[in-house]
Amino acid sequence: MITMMNDGWQLRSEELFVGPEMQSQVCMRTDDWMDVSVPCDVHVPLIANGVIKEPLERDYYKDCRWIEDKSWWFKKEFDVPELPDELSQIDIVLEALDSESDIFLNGIHIAHHRSAFYPFRLNTADILVKGKNVLLVRVTSGLEHYSEQDIAQLKHSDVWLGRNDERGSWGDPRRIFVRKPQYEYGWDHVPRLATCGIVGNVWLEQANMVRYGAIHVATKALHDNSATLSFSVEIENLHAFRQADTLLSLAVKDANDVVFSLESSVLLQSGINHIEFECEIENPKLWWPNGTGEQNLYSAHALLSSREHTITAQPVRFGIRTISIDQSPLNQTERLFAIVVNGKKIYCKGADWVPADCIYARVTDEKYHTLLEEAANANFNMIRIWGGGIYEKDIFYDLCDRLGIMIWQDFMFSCAMYPDNLEWFRHEVIQEIEYQTKRLRNHASIALFCGNNENHWFFDKLWENVSGKFRGGQTCYNEIIPRIVKTNCPEIPYWRSSPYGGDDPNSGSEGDQHRWNDSFMNPDMAVRISPEEFDKTHAKFISEYGCTGPLTMQSTLNYHAGEPVIIGSSIWRQHINRFEKDATLPAIRKHYSDKPDLSLEEFLLYGSLFQGMMYAYSLESIRLDADCWGSLFWDYNDSWGEIGWSIIDYYCARKPSYYFVKRAFSCKKLIMREKAGIVQVMGVNDTPDVCDIQASYGYVSFDGKHANLQPQSFTLAPFSRKVVLEFDKGDVDLASGCVVAIPDQTGHGVLPALLRAKDFKQLSIPEASLAIRWLEQNGGCAEFEVTSDVFAHAVHFGLGADVRLSDEYFDLLPGETRRVCIENVPDGFSKSQVKLRSVR
């Protein structure tokens, strides 16, 4: 039986020197308590009570630094009507504490907990009393326990520890000792805003005689018309020295239909028992990633009965699928790195995920739904959860299962050398990995576990300079974690780091690559803002790279919070990614406009189009390499409002780049490039269906007056990438027209492919006359068609950022018709609100 305890808490602050030994004095204080519910980061009630302003607006985060220099005390009074008998136990469970915590029950110090990454759980049957009980929790942000002396062991190794400017980069070096989200002490994409609080649910959990532990379901093998599943059910007999006769019933359901069931007599030994068995599922409905098939899910239901009790386990949702990494040799120096699902290599399309708020405990279920549904809509089939953030809430993984978004799950270590020479630290890591692997392993969306973010790459050359037993985290990634993953979920691949592979962890010849030094972090601005640089990419899987761009006007106004928006102002500079290095303005100058006095509207539009163009071109270039099997850019979402890498911002508004990425990730697509005057067209088909296309190819002038097009038919086989067409470009005027491949209207939704030959600013584009034809409006959706007499660039419609369209900011060829759906027609919508626009 579970009794939730999220409501009815009180919160107050004390100085840091008010330690655990002063709990009785704190508990008796009667003033300055704030009423709160958990989960609760202390920033939230401070905002609600007017103590601080919203830290993510303007530069108010600077005024919140004092919060990490306090101790925070949570108090909860609750009643226990009856005490359990001697063969029962009643656990207090605090799902997540951020981060250094002391827990008191009825004045007794019951534990010190030092991690935000696994729950606190303790049997308190002998401490609880009938009637009123008091639970008191002291929480701090964690750094006060560590000093310069603690990090001194790293200094002689000449390891850069992340000291940085006001915005932070890799944060306070003491963060390596605190098992909490590492980004909270400052990173390039977020300010320093150290979280603190009871950031998960709290409950009492009573068990009588026996209780369930973890249940594990895995797909062992797929056959022609069946699948072999393995089940492991952990059951604890709470009697210290007696056996217990029980009957275990298990049913596997497809929706409400039972597809397998069994009953087995089980003699439980004292303590932990593991009941394991296999079964065959006939004609299984497989789980596939988004765009490659259906996301079929089953559920496993366990029931344990004895003479005294019947106990039902929480149903376990799972998908029938196999997953592995293909690292077959390509030649003497290179190997594949391909995710294989159900025997098919899957091209991975997506981005890296950061916590959806600097104050991550306040992210709502609604925001998770919006962000992940938007990712699936943009043709994502993978998200990489970055190792500087958090293990996400259950709802995140449940949604990814349903939407077909595979998860590359980093463990929470990033850009630092971690103190694995300390026994207590290794113990914390073991508890964390044990908990998280068991929690996540049944999710069909989990594609792989990864040891860390960038630690192998950054510190590959430094190990020989580190003396003694200090290994900077390698004991964790190379010994502790792989051992636990192998024990708890051997069916899920484990990857040591990201990037990793071969002799050089970031070479790209094997494994995955973070492509930064050759792109947007290159000191040469010309390299950073030229999309053609991505045609030189030959990695086997790119798991991180990016391009920054501004937000929409409304989102920019949101974080300015009433302050005038002035390009280059102090607030403006605070909300720019540290690695942006003023690249947006040179990019605008190169690609769109030399105007010396750009308006704010022009800056936001041109800067957004640059980001979209860079993402579209780069994602296509990466996909063109037949030996590359993944492109994940940095990053999908934001933790606060900033000119940054994301395509959907902190406020869940789509940037224009969202639509460029959606088109680049289309499941059926043509990609065009030129090599020495010969134009190649690659056809991509990520689906299990054959795609026959009738097309025309050649040259079209921007004014539509001249066209030289030839017919061509070709077939895109299922799960294929191949060159379907080659032709001589010829002597054509690429400033006044473009080389194209145009599928006809029966082309399965495949869009025209255009050859990029010049920067947009160098093109002679006539003024477009756009026309709209409304088709129908059905409930919350409305459809229309838009056409142009001449070539039109970045066609958009002037609707608010909260209006979601099936496509926008696209190019139209002369006479081309594009159908657009307004996916969420707002209340009071009028067709006159659509303002047809393009960019010259």
Residue pairs with C-beta under 8 A, 6 or more apart in sequence:
1 205
1 206
2 203
2 204
2 205
2 206
3 203
3 204
3 205
3 206
4 201
4 202
4 203
5 76
5 78
5 135
5 202
5 203
5 204
6 37
6 38
6 39
6 201
6 202
6 203
7 37
8 37
8 76
8 77
8 78
9 35
9 36
9 37
9 38
9 40
9 74
9 75
9 76
9 198
10 33
10 34
10 35
10 36
10 74
10 75
10 76
11 33
11 34
11 35
11 36
11 40
11 42
11 45
11 72
11 73
11 74
11 75
12 26
12 29
12 32
12 33
12 34
12 72
12 73
12 75
13 42
13 70
13 71
13 72
13 73
14 22
14 26
14 70
14 71
14 72
14 73
15 70
15 71
16 69
16 70
16 71
16 140
16 144
18 26
18 71
19 71
19 138
20 102
20 104
20 109
20 112
20 138
23 102
23 104
23 107
23 109
23 136
23 138
24 107
26 73
26 136
26 138
27 75
27 104
27 107
27 134
27 136
33 75
34 45
34 49
36 44
36 45
36 74
38 74
38 197
38 198
38 199
38 200
38 201
38 202
39 95
39 96
39 197
39 198
39 199
39 200
39 201
39 361
40 74
40 197
40 198
40 199
40 361
41 98
41 195
41 196
41 197
41 199
41 359
41 360
41 361
41 362
42 67
42 72
42 139
42 196
42 197
43 52
43 55
43 64
43 67
43 193
43 195
43 196
43 359
44 359
44 361
44 362
46 52
46 67
47 53
47 54
47 55
52 60
52 63
52 64
52 67
53 60
53 63
54 60
54 561
55 61
55 63
55 64
55 191
55 193
55 358
55 359
56 193
56 357
56 358
56 359
56 559
56 640
56 641
56 650
57 558
57 559
57 560
57 561
58 559
58 560
58 561
58 563
58 571
58 574
59 570
59 571
59 574
61 191
61 192
61 193
61 358
62 166
62 191
64 193
65 192
67 141
67 194
67 196
68 140
68 141
68 143
68 194
68 196
69 144
70 140
71 138
71 139
71 140
72 138
72 139
72 140
72 196
72 197
73 136
73 137
73 138
73 139
74 136
74 137
74 139
74 197
74 198
75 134
75 135
75 136
75 137
76 134
76 135
76 136
76 202
77 132
77 133
77 134
77 135
78 132
78 133
78 135
78 204
79 131
79 132
79 133
80 128
80 129
80 130
80 131
80 133
81 130
82 130
83 125
83 128
83 129
83 130
84 90
84 125
84 206
84 208
85 208
87 208
87 209
87 238
87 239
88 125
88 206
88 207
88 208
88 209
88 238
89 123
89 125
89 206
89 207
89 238
90 123
90 124
90 125
90 128
90 204
90 205
90 206
90 207
91 121
91 122
91 123
91 124
91 204
91 205
91 206
91 207
92 103
92 105
92 110
92 120
92 121
92 122
92 124
92 135
92 202
92 204
93 119
93 120
93 121
93 201
93 202
93 203
93 204
93 205
94 101
94 103
94 113
94 119
94 120
94 121
94 137
94 198
94 200
94 202
95 119
95 200
95 201
95 202
95 203
96 116
96 117
96 119
96 198
96 199
96 200
96 361
97 113
97 115
97 116
97 120
97 137
97 139
97 198
97 199
97 200
98 116
98 139
98 141
98 180
98 181
98 195
98 196
98 197
98 198
98 199
98 361
99 114
99 115
99 116
99 139
99 140
99 141
99 142
99 178
99 179
99 180
99 196
100 112
100 113
100 114
100 139
100 140
100 141
100 142
100 144
100 145
100 178
101 112
101 113
101 114
101 120
101 137
101 138
101 139
101 140
102 109
102 111
102 112
102 113
102 137
102 138
103 109
103 110
103 111
103 112
103 113
103 120
103 122
103 135
103 136
103 137
104 110
104 134
104 135
104 136
104 137
104 138
105 124
105 127
105 128
105 133
105 134
105 135
105 136
106 127
106 128
106 129
106 133
106 134
107 134
108 127
110 122
110 124
110 127
111 120
111 122
113 120
114 142
114 178
114 179
114 424
114 428
115 179
115 180
115 428
115 431
115 432
116 179
116 180
116 181
116 199
116 390
117 179
117 180
117 390
117 391
117 412
117 432
117 435
117 436
118 431
118 432
118 434
118 435
118 436
119 200
119 435
137 198
139 196
139 197
139 198
140 196
141 178
141 180
141 184
141 194
141 195
141 196
142 177
142 178
142 180
142 194
143 172
143 174
143 175
143 178
143 185
143 194
145 177
146 174
146 177
146 178
147 174
150 174
150 177
150 419
151 161
151 173
151 174
151 176
153 419
153 421
153 468
153 470
154 161
154 173
154 417
154 470
155 161
156 465
156 467
157 417
157 462
157 465
157 466
157 467
158 462
158 465
159 417
159 459
159 462
159 466
159 472
161 170
161 173
161 416
162 168
162 169
162 170
162 171
162 172
162 173
162 175
162 415
162 416
163 173
164 170
164 171
164 186
164 578
165 578
166 191
166 574
167 186
167 188
167 191
167 192
167 574
167 578
168 185
168 186
168 187
168 188
168 190
168 191
168 192
168 578
169 186
169 187
169 188
169 578
170 186
170 187
170 414
170 415
170 416
171 182
171 183
171 184
171 185
171 186
171 187
171 192
172 185
172 186
172 192
173 416
175 182
175 184
175 185
175 416
176 416
176 417
176 418
176 419
177 419
177 425
179 412
179 428
179 429
179 432
180 195
181 195
181 355
181 360
181 388
181 389
181 390
181 412
182 387
182 388
182 389
182 412
182 413
182 414
182 415
182 416
183 189
183 190
183 354
183 355
183 388
183 389
183 414
183 639
184 190
184 192
184 193
184 194
184 195
184 358
185 192
185 194
186 192
187 388
188 577
188 578
188 579
189 354
189 577
189 578
189 635
189 638
189 639
189 642
189 644
189 645
190 354
190 358
190 639
190 640
191 358
191 574
191 640
193 358
193 359
195 358
195 359
195 360
195 361
197 361
199 360
199 361
200 361
207 236
207 238
208 238
208 308
208 309
209 237
209 238
209 239
209 244
209 306
209 308
209 309
210 235
210 236
210 237
210 238
210 244
210 246
210 268
210 304
210 306
210 309
210 311
211 235
211 236
211 238
211 311
212 233
212 234
212 235
212 236
212 302
212 304
212 311
212 313
212 314
213 234
213 235
213 236
213 272
214 232
214 234
214 438
215 231
215 232
215 233
215 234
215 300
215 302
215 313
215 316
215 442
216 230
216 231
216 232
216 233
216 438
216 441
216 442
216 488
216 489
217 229
217 230
217 231
217 300
217 316
217 318
217 442
218 229
218 230
218 441
218 489
218 491
219 227
219 228
219 229
219 320
219 321
219 322
219 491
220 228
220 229
220 230
220 278
220 491
221 227
221 228
221 322
222 228
222 284
222 286
222 320
222 322
222 342
222 343
225 282
225 283
226 280
226 281
226 282
226 283
226 284
227 280
227 281
227 284
227 286
227 320
228 278
228 279
228 280
229 252
229 278
229 279
229 280
229 281
229 320
230 276
230 277
230 278
231 250
231 275
231 276
231 277
231 278
231 279
231 300
232 274
232 275
232 276
233 248
233 250
233 274
233 275
233 276
233 302
233 313
234 272
234 273
234 274
235 246
235 248
235 266
235 268
235 272
235 273
235 274
235 275
235 304
236 271
236 272
236 273
237 243
237 244
237 268
237 269
237 270
237 271
237 273
239 270
240 270
240 271
241 270
242 270
243 267
243 268
243 269
243 270
244 267
244 268
244 306
245 265
245 267
245 268
245 306
245 307
246 265
246 266
246 267
246 268
246 304
246 305
246 306
247 263
247 264
247 265
247 266
247 304
247 305
247 306
248 263
248 264
248 265
248 266
248 275
248 302
248 303
248 304
249 261
249 262
249 263
249 302
249 303
249 304
249 305
250 261
250 262
250 264
250 300
250 301
250 302
250 303
251 258
251 260
251 261
251 300
251 301
252 258
252 259
252 260
252 261
252 279
252 281
252 298
252 299
252 300
252 301
253 259
253 298
253 299
253 300
253 301
254 285
254 296
254 298
259 281
259 282
259 298
260 279
260 280
260 281
262 277
262 279
264 275
264 277
266 273
266 275
266 304
281 320
284 320
285 294
285 296
285 298
285 320
286 293
286 294
286 296
286 319
286 320
286 321
286 342
287 294
287 295
287 296
287 297
287 319
287 320
287 321
287 401
287 404
287 444
288 294
288 295
288 321
288 341
288 342
288 404
289 341
289 346
289 381
289 382
289 404
289 405
289 406
290 376
290 379
290 380
290 381
290 403
290 404
290 405
291 379
291 381
291 404
291 667
291 686
291 687
292 341
292 344
292 346
292 381
292 404
292 667
292 686
292 687
292 688
292 719
293 688
295 319
295 401
295 402
295 403
295 404
295 444
296 319
296 320
297 317
297 318
297 319
297 401
297 402
297 444
298 317
298 318
298 319
298 320
299 315
299 316
299 317
299 318
300 315
300 316
300 318
301 312
301 313
301 315
302 312
302 313
302 316
303 310
303 311
303 312
303 313
304 310
304 311
304 313
305 311
316 442
317 398
317 401
317 442
317 443
318 442
318 443
318 444
319 401
319 444
321 341
321 342
321 444
322 340
322 341
322 342
322 343
322 491
323 339
323 340
323 341
323 447
323 448
323 491
323 492
323 493
324 339
324 340
324 493
325 337
325 338
325 339
325 340
325 448
325 493
325 495
326 336
326 337
326 338
326 339
326 340
326 345
327 335
327 336
327 337
327 510
327 511
328 335
328 336
329 335
329 336
330 336
330 627
333 509
334 509
334 510
334 540
334 627
335 501
335 502
335 509
335 510
335 511
335 540
336 540
336 627
336 629
337 501
337 510
337 511
337 512
337 540
337 541
337 629
337 630
338 345
338 346
338 540
338 541
338 629
338 630
339 345
339 346
339 348
339 382
339 406
339 447
339 448
339 629
339 630
340 346
341 406
341 447
344 719
345 629
345 719
346 381
346 406
346 629
346 686
346 719
347 623
347 629
347 630
347 684
347 686
347 721
348 381
348 382
348 406
348 541
348 629
348 630
348 631
348 632
349 379
349 380
349 381
349 382
349 619
349 630
349 631
349 665
349 686
350 375
350 380
350 381
350 382
350 383
350 384
350 405
350 406
350 632
350 636
350 665
351 375
351 380
351 383
351 384
351 632
351 633
351 634
351 635
351 636
351 647
351 661
352 383
352 384
352 385
352 386
352 543
352 544
352 632
352 633
352 634
352 635
352 636
353 383
353 384
353 385
353 386
353 389
353 392
353 635
353 636
353 637
354 386
354 388
354 389
354 635
354 637
354 638
354 639
355 363
355 389
355 390
355 639
356 363
356 367
356 368
356 371
356 637
356 638
356 639
356 650
357 363
357 367
357 639
357 640
357 650
358 639
358 640
360 389
360 390
360 639
363 393
365 395
367 652
368 393
368 395
368 396
368 399
369 399
370 652
371 636
371 637
371 648
371 652
372 396
372 399
372 400
372 403
372 405
373 399
373 403
374 648
374 652
374 654
374 658
374 804
375 383
375 403
375 405
375 636
376 403
376 404
376 405
377 662
378 647
378 658
378 661
378 662
378 665
379 662
379 665
379 666
379 667
380 405
380 636
380 665
381 404
381 405
381 406
381 686
382 405
382 406
382 407
382 408
382 447
382 630
382 632
383 400
383 405
383 406
383 407
383 408
383 632
383 636
384 407
384 408
384 410
384 450
384 498
384 543
384 544
384 632
385 391
385 392
385 407
385 408
385 409
385 410
386 410
386 414
386 453
386 635
387 410
387 411
387 412
387 413
387 414
387 450
387 452
387 453
387 498
388 412
388 414
388 415
388 453
389 412
390 412
391 409
391 412
391 436
391 439
391 440
394 439
397 407
397 440
397 443
397 445
397 446
398 443
399 405
400 406
400 407
400 443
400 445
401 443
401 444
401 445
404 445
405 445
406 445
406 446
406 447
407 443
407 445
407 446
407 447
408 447
408 448
408 450
408 498
408 543
408 632
409 440
409 446
409 447
409 448
409 449
409 450
410 450
410 451
410 452
410 453
410 498
411 432
411 433
411 436
411 449
411 450
411 451
411 452
411 477
411 481
412 432
413 451
413 452
413 453
413 455
413 473
413 476
413 477
414 452
414 453
414 454
414 455
415 453
415 454
415 455
415 458
416 455
416 473
417 455
417 459
417 462
417 466
417 470
417 472
417 473
418 425
418 455
418 472
418 473
418 476
419 425
419 470
420 426
420 429
420 470
420 471
420 472
420 473
420 474
420 475
420 476
421 468
421 469
421 470
421 471
426 475
426 476
426 480
429 476
429 480
429 481
430 480
430 484
433 480
433 481
433 484
433 485
434 484
434 488
437 449
437 484
437 485
437 488
437 489
438 488
438 489
440 446
441 488
441 489
441 492
446 492
447 492
447 493
448 492
448 493
448 494
448 495
449 481
449 485
449 489
449 492
449 493
449 494
449 495
450 494
450 495
450 496
450 497
450 498
451 476
451 477
451 478
451 481
451 494
451 495
451 496
451 497
452 473
452 476
452 477
452 496
452 497
452 498
453 497
453 498
454 497
454 498
454 499
454 514
455 472
455 473
455 477
455 497
456 477
456 496
456 497
456 499
456 500
456 505
457 497
457 499
457 500
457 505
457 506
457 514
459 472
460 504
460 505
462 472
463 471
463 472
463 474
466 472
477 496
477 497
478 496
481 494
482 494
482 496
485 492
485 494
486 494
495 511
495 512
497 505
498 512
498 514
498 543
498 544
499 505
499 506
499 511
499 512
499 513
499 514
499 543
499 544
500 511
500 512
501 507
501 509
501 510
501 511
501 512
501 513
501 540
502 509
502 510
502 511
505 511
506 513
506 514
507 513
508 515
508 537
508 538
508 539
508 540
509 540
510 540
511 540
511 541
512 539
512 540
512 541
512 542
512 543
512 630
513 539
513 540
513 541
513 542
513 543
514 542
514 543
514 544
514 545
515 537
515 539
515 542
515 544
515 545
516 544
516 545
518 527
518 533
518 536
518 537
519 527
519 528
519 533
519 534
519 545
519 547
519 618
520 528
520 545
520 546
520 547
520 548
520 579
520 583
521 528
521 579
522 528
525 583
525 586
527 533
528 583
529 583
529 586
529 587
529 590
529 591
529 610
529 614
530 590
531 613
531 614
531 617
531 618
531 621
531 756
532 617
534 617
534 618
534 621
534 622
535 621
535 673
537 618
537 621
537 622
537 625
537 628
538 625
538 627
538 628
539 622
539 625
539 628
540 627
540 628
540 629
541 628
541 629
541 630
542 622
542 628
542 630
542 631
542 632
543 630
543 632
544 632
544 633
544 634
545 618
545 633
545 634
546 633
546 634
546 635
546 645
547 610
547 611
547 614
547 615
547 618
547 633
547 645
548 576
548 577
548 579
548 580
548 583
548 584
548 611
548 643
548 644
548 645
549 584
549 607
549 608
549 610
549 611
549 612
549 643
549 644
549 645
549 655
549 656
549 657
550 556
550 584
550 603
550 604
550 607
550 608
550 611
550 643
550 655
551 604
551 641
551 642
551 643
551 649
551 653
551 655
552 604
552 608
552 649
552 653
552 655
552 801
553 600
553 601
553 604
553 801
554 651
554 653
554 800
554 801
555 641
555 649
555 650
555 651
555 653
555 801
556 565
556 600
556 604
556 641
557 565
558 641
558 651
559 571
559 575
559 640
559 641
559 642
559 650
560 571
563 571
565 572
565 600
566 572
567 598
567 600
567 603
575 640
575 641
575 642
575 643
576 642
576 643
576 644
577 642
577 643
577 644
577 645
580 643
580 644
584 603
584 607
584 610
584 643
585 598
585 603
585 607
587 607
587 610
588 598
588 603
588 606
588 607
588 610
590 759
590 761
591 606
591 609
591 610
591 613
591 759
591 760
591 761
592 606
592 609
592 610
592 760
592 761
592 839
593 602
593 606
593 761
594 761
595 602
598 606
605 656
605 839
607 643
608 655
608 656
608 657
608 809
609 656
609 794
609 809
609 839
611 647
611 655
611 656
611 657
611 660
612 655
612 656
612 657
612 659
612 660
612 661
612 809
613 660
613 760
615 633
615 647
615 657
615 660
615 661
615 664
616 660
616 661
616 663
616 664
617 756
618 631
618 633
619 631
619 633
619 661
619 664
619 665
620 664
620 671
621 673
622 628
622 631
623 631
623 664
623 671
623 682
623 684
623 721
624 671
624 673
624 682
626 721
626 722
633 645
633 661
634 645
635 644
635 645
635 646
636 646
636 647
636 648
637 646
637 648
637 649
637 650
638 644
638 646
638 648
638 649
638 650
639 650
640 650
641 649
641 650
641 651
642 650
646 655
647 654
647 655
647 657
647 658
647 661
648 654
648 655
648 658
649 655
651 801
653 801
653 802
654 801
654 804
656 794
656 796
656 808
656 809
659 805
659 807
659 808
659 809
659 810
660 809
662 807
663 669
663 751
663 807
663 810
666 684
666 749
666 750
666 751
667 684
667 685
667 686
667 687
668 684
668 685
668 686
668 687
668 691
668 716
668 748
668 749
668 750
669 683
669 684
669 750
669 751
669 753
670 681
670 682
670 683
670 684
670 695
670 724
670 741
670 743
670 750
670 751
670 752
670 753
671 681
671 682
671 684
671 753
672 679
672 680
672 681
672 682
672 739
672 740
672 741
672 753
672 754
672 755
673 679
673 680
673 682
673 755
674 680
674 729
674 739
674 755
674 757
677 728
677 729
678 726
678 727
678 728
678 729
679 725
679 726
679 727
679 728
679 729
679 739
679 755
680 723
680 725
680 726
681 697
681 723
681 724
681 725
681 726
681 741
681 753
682 721
682 722
682 723
682 724
683 691
683 693
683 714
683 716
683 720
683 721
683 722
683 723
683 724
683 725
684 716
684 720
684 721
685 691
685 716
685 717
685 718
685 719
685 720
685 721
686 719
687 718
687 719
688 718
688 719
689 718
690 715
690 716
690 717
690 718
691 715
691 716
691 748
691 750
692 713
692 714
692 715
692 716
693 713
693 714
693 715
693 716
693 743
693 744
693 747
693 748
693 750
694 711
694 712
694 713
694 743
694 744
694 746
694 747
695 711
695 712
695 713
695 714
695 725
695 741
695 742
695 743
695 744
695 747
696 709
696 710
696 711
696 712
696 741
696 742
696 744
697 709
697 710
697 712
697 725
697 727
697 739
697 740
697 741
697 742
698 707
698 708
698 709
698 710
698 727
698 739
698 740
699 706
699 707
699 708
699 709
699 730
699 732
699 737
699 738
699 739
699 740
700 706
700 707
700 709
700 737
700 738
700 740
700 791
700 813
700 814
701 707
701 733
701 736
701 737
701 814
702 736
702 737
702 738
702 763
702 764
702 765
702 766
702 790
702 791
702 814
703 736
703 766
703 790
703 791
703 814
704 789
704 790
704 791
704 814
704 815
706 737
709 740
709 742
710 727
712 725
712 741
714 724
714 725
716 724
725 741
729 739
729 755
732 739
734 757
734 758
735 758
735 762
735 763
735 764
736 763
736 764
738 754
738 755
738 757
738 791
738 813
739 754
739 755
739 757
740 752
740 753
740 754
740 755
740 813
741 752
741 753
742 752
742 813
742 816
743 750
743 751
743 752
751 810
752 813
752 816
754 811
754 813
760 793
760 839
765 790
765 791
765 793
765 840
766 790
766 791
767 790
767 840
768 788
768 789
768 790
768 791
768 792
768 812
768 838
768 840
769 788
769 789
769 790
770 786
770 787
770 788
770 792
770 795
770 812
770 836
770 837
770 838
771 786
771 787
771 788
771 836
772 784
772 785
772 786
772 834
772 836
773 784
773 785
773 786
773 787
774 782
774 783
774 784
774 831
775 783
775 784
775 785
775 819
776 782
776 783
777 783
777 825
779 825
780 823
780 824
780 825
781 821
781 822
781 823
781 824
781 825
782 821
782 822
782 825
782 829
783 819
783 820
783 821
783 822
784 819
784 820
784 822
784 834
785 817
785 818
785 819
785 820
786 795
786 812
786 817
786 818
786 820
786 836
787 812
787 815
787 816
787 817
787 818
788 795
788 812
788 813
788 814
788 815
788 816
788 838
789 814
789 815
790 814
791 811
791 812
791 813
791 814
792 811
792 812
792 838
793 811
793 838
793 839
793 840
794 809
794 810
794 811
794 838
794 839
795 808
795 809
795 810
795 811
795 812
795 818
795 836
795 837
795 838
796 808
796 809
796 837
796 838
797 805
797 808
797 820
797 834
797 835
797 836
797 837
798 833
798 834
798 835
798 837
799 805
799 822
799 833
799 834
800 826
802 824
802 826
803 822
803 824
803 826
804 822
804 823
804 824
805 820
805 821
805 822
805 823
806 819
806 820
806 821
806 823
807 818
807 820
808 820
810 818
812 818
812 838
822 829
